Amino acid sequence: MRSPEQRSLAARVAVHASWAQTTDRTARTAPGTKAFLDRFERQVDPDGQLDPAERARRAAHARKAYFLALALKSAKARAKRKAS
C-alpha cells in the first residue's frame, strides 16, 4: 500500500507524462471548456427561449461576474493573510 503522499506523487508523474504526449492541448481540453462555458448560458436562459445573440451577451456578463467574484474573494483572502 502506498501512503497518500506516494499516491499523490505517482499521480503527478502520470499527469505530466500524459501532457508530455499531448500534441493538441486545446483539443484535449475543449470538452471541459465547452461544458464550463455552457453553464453560463444555462444559468441565464434555463429554458432556452432567448435569442442566441441575447443569450450569448447575457452569458458573457454572467462569466464576467463569476470571475470578478473570484477575484474579490481572492483579494479578501490575501488581505486577511497580510493582516495576520
C-alpha positions as semicolon CSV with decimal commas, in nm:
position;residue;x (nm);y (nm);z (nm)
1;M;0,000;0,000;0,000
2;R;0,114;0,349;-0,080
3;S;0,094;0,642;0,153
4;P;-0,119;0,940;0,046
5;E;0,200;1,129;-0,040
6;Q;0,324;0,844;-0,260
7;R;-0,013;0,819;-0,439
8;S;-0,011;1,193;-0,498
9;L;0,342;1,184;-0,638
10;A;0,259;0,889;-0,865
11;A;-0,048;1,073;-0,994
12;R;0,158;1,384;-1,063
13;V;0,413;1,178;-1,257
14;A;0,132;1,024;-1,462
15;V;-0,036;1,354;-1,542
16;H;0,290;1,516;-1,653
17;A;0,373;1,214;-1,869
18;S;0,026;1,233;-2,024
19;W;0,054;1,604;-2,102
20;A;0,401;1,546;-2,248
21;Q;0,240;1,316;-2,506
22;T;-0,044;1,557;-2,591
23;T;0,008;1,724;-2,928
24;D;-0,305;1,942;-2,926
25;R;-0,371;2,083;-2,580
26;T;-0,669;2,287;-2,699
27;A;-0,846;1,984;-2,847
28;R;-0,781;1,783;-2,532
29;T;-0,937;2,045;-2,306
30;A;-1,216;2,152;-2,546
31;P;-1,494;1,935;-2,395
32;G;-1,430;2,070;-2,045
33;T;-1,406;2,427;-2,167
34;K;-1,733;2,393;-2,359
35;A;-1,910;2,245;-2,055
36;F;-1,781;2,529;-1,836
37;L;-1,899;2,798;-2,078
38;D;-2,234;2,625;-2,143
39;R;-2,301;2,651;-1,771
40;F;-2,337;3,029;-1,802
41;E;-2,579;3,000;-2,093
42;R;-2,796;2,761;-1,891
43;Q;-2,774;3,000;-1,595
44;V;-2,910;3,298;-1,791
45;D;-3,155;3,102;-2,010
46;P;-3,252;2,775;-1,840
47;D;-3,549;2,720;-2,073
48;G;-3,358;2,805;-2,393
49;Q;-3,607;3,068;-2,502
50;L;-3,380;3,366;-2,561
51;D;-3,244;3,469;-2,898
52;P;-2,896;3,310;-2,933
53;A;-2,727;3,651;-2,957
54;E;-2,903;3,777;-2,643
55;R;-2,821;3,451;-2,458
56;A;-2,454;3,490;-2,555
57;R;-2,450;3,854;-2,440
58;R;-2,603;3,766;-2,104
59;A;-2,376;3,463;-2,063
60;A;-2,073;3,686;-2,121
61;H;-2,190;3,911;-1,838
62;A;-2,252;3,610;-1,613
63;R;-1,897;3,487;-1,684
64;K;-1,750;3,827;-1,603
65;A;-1,948;3,843;-1,279
66;Y;-1,826;3,493;-1,185
67;F;-1,461;3,579;-1,240
68;L;-1,489;3,917;-1,067
69;A;-1,645;3,745;-0,766
70;L;-1,349;3,505;-0,760
71;A;-1,108;3,799;-0,780
72;L;-1,286;3,972;-0,490
73;K;-1,274;3,657;-0,280
74;S;-0,904;3,619;-0,355
75;A;-0,831;3,982;-0,266
76;K;-1,013;3,944;0,065
77;A;-0,818;3,627;0,145
78;R;-0,486;3,799;0,064
79;A;-0,578;4,098;0,281
80;K;-0,674;3,868;0,567
81;R;-0,343;3,678;0,543
82;K;-0,148;4,004;0,529
83;A;-0,328;4,138;0,839
84;S;-0,244;3,833;1,047
